[in-house]
Amino acid sequence: MNRIKRFVIVACTTPLITISVFPTISAASDENPSTLGNVTFPTTCTVQSNATFQEGLTLLHHMMYLQAEAAFNRGIEQDDSCAMLHWGVAMSNFHPLWPGQPSTPETERGRTAFQALSGITGLSTVELNLVDSIRAFYEPAEASYRERIAFWAASLHDAYLASPNDHDTAAFYALSLLATAPRGDKSMVQIKRAGALLEMLHDMAPRHPGVIHYAIHAYDNPPLAERGLPYARIYDQIAPSVPHALHMPSHIFIRLGYWDEAIEWNRRSADAALAQPHGDLVSGHFAHAMDYRIYAHLQRGEVEEAQAILDEFLAVENHQPNFGAAYALAASPVRVLLEQGKWAEAAALPAEMHSAIPWEKFPQCTSMNTFARGIGAIRSGDIEKASNILKELEELRAVLDARKLSYWESLTKVQMMSIEAWIELSLGNKDLAIQLQTMAADLEDTVGKSPVTPGHVLPARELLGDLLTEIGNAEDARTAYQMTLSLTPNRHRSMQALQ
């Protein structure tokens, strides 16, 4: 009996589309389990090319994009007539759920691979539909990145309805629902639909890497985190040495305040990443895991351990210069100081950060360092310095706006309002200070937490609790800390403030 539900997709600037989803999906074979998980996607290529494609596809579902691209390219060297190998390269350079957007070289590699698909004939229906979905992303070159993601998602909707029994098409379709889910939608209708589809897929294909991985992403939010726990518990069973697979469960553990688990899984992830470098560079997966480790130790009140991990992290010179590494290298030094309330030390942070990163490419990361210096300055009594840093943040915000990085522009606005609130408090304008910090907290709660981070370096709602405490309004301060804990359970600073 078919299980049919109806819902609405909201995807960037595209019109609302009402669709039917979730026909019955056939079970997949679990024979010959691998250390990467199981996918079953027969191609129209040679037996050898098909085997290489399966390897690349499995890595693609783990979001080990560089490794996946290498596998697909290895297959192309042997058989460049295999369409799905070129499709794989194009997909490996398109990261729909990651913050930011692909670099220029990644986009060029992806577009070159897409162009190689033209003229290839004899594809199966499933292959042809996936090729069409990648064409929907790369062909409208003048469209914005977010618009092209929406085009890709709309094409995958059609692909899924045409081939509902193909687990990989269904998994990518679920991923597209997550990638195009509207931010700030408290109903989370689209995210819940993706989760329901992935749960059904898991019943049919319990070792499919994309199903488990994307289910964790679907439930990486406070109201749904408990539903992600079963997937977090089993991800390493299908991929015990994949760095990102070892890291991903901590997204759920962090949401639930399970610090022991977050520390252990990210330790394993960091070790696996070190063992799997990107050429001469330390993989960005290492940096990502280290930031999560540091955060979790801080939430256990283990400052010395966090500092030791930070020192180890910063001592590495050859980090992969991508967004994930940039974020972690910017956030971690800031966290260690702000979590302890070391305001003067935060104010004295150097504006220059780790030399491995071309920081001009990542203004959304440099804003954390700037914010730390600003909030540190005003909370240690230096109004002039804090006011000057506000000007730096305004310049960064203009850059983010120009680059259409709206999520990060909103967070920079939160940072600015927080510093402004504490400046007003220092000037004796208590009501205005409360108003500004409340607005900052409301905005931050609306835009939410990016998957790149275990948490904001200093939550605006928690800062509101600090501000109200300074004023002497203990009751409202308590409410602010409790609201912070409702979003980030077991957060150390808020728990300490409530004692």
Number of C-alpha atoms within 10 A of each C-alpha: 5 9 10 11 11 10 13 13 22 18 24 17 10 12 9 11 13 11 14 14 18 21 17 15 20 14 15 20 14 16 7 8 12 13 13 23 25 25 23 16 17 14 20 15 19 12 11 11 23 19 16 19 29 22 19 28 31 21 23 23 26 26 22 19 21 16 18 27 25 15 22 26 21 17 22 20 10 11 15 17 18 22 26 26 30 26 25 27 29 29 25 27 23 24 17 22 18 15 15 19 17 18 14 9 10 17 17 15 18 24 22 15 22 24 16 15 20 11 8 10 10 11 16 11 12 21 20 15 20 23 25 19 23 25 22 20 25 25 15 13 11 9 13 11 19 19 18 22 26 25 26 23 28 21 22 27 24 17 25 25 17 14 17 19 19 19 26 25 23 26 26 21 25 28 28 24 27 25 23 23 21 17 11 12 12 9 8 18 16 23 26 17 22 25 26 16 21 28 19 15 28 22 14 18 23 21 24 26 28 29 29 31 24 26 30 27 23 27 23 28 23 15 13 18 20 16 17 26 20 14 22 24 14 16 24 22 14 20 20 17 19 23 30 24 27 26 29 27 28 31 24 29 25 28 26 22 21 17 22 15 18 28 23 16 23 28 20 18 28 25 18 21 24 17 14 18 16 15 8 9 16 21 26 25 26 30 27 27 32 28 29 27 31 28 29 29 22 23 23 18 17 13 18 12 15 25 18 11 18 20 12 11 20 16 10 13 13 13 25 22 18 18 25 23 26 27 23 25 25 24 23 26 25 22 25 22 21 18 18 13 15 14 21 18 16 26 24 13 17 10 9 10 17 15 12 17 21 13 20 9 14 17 19 24 21 22 24 25 23 27 27 27 27 32 32 26 25 25 21 17 16 17 21 13 16 26 17 11 21 22 12 16 22 16 12 20 24 13 15 20 15 11 12 15 17 14 19 21 24 19 23 25 17 24 28 27 22 29 30 24 29 27 23 19 19 16 11 12 13 18 12 15 26 21 14 22 28 22 19 29 23 14 18 22 16 14 16 16 17 15 15 17 18 25 21 15 21 18 19 26 29 25 25 30 29 21 22 21 16 13 16 11 13 15 11 14 24 21 16 24 23 20 16 25 19 15 19 20 19 20 25 19 22 25 15 11 15 13 6
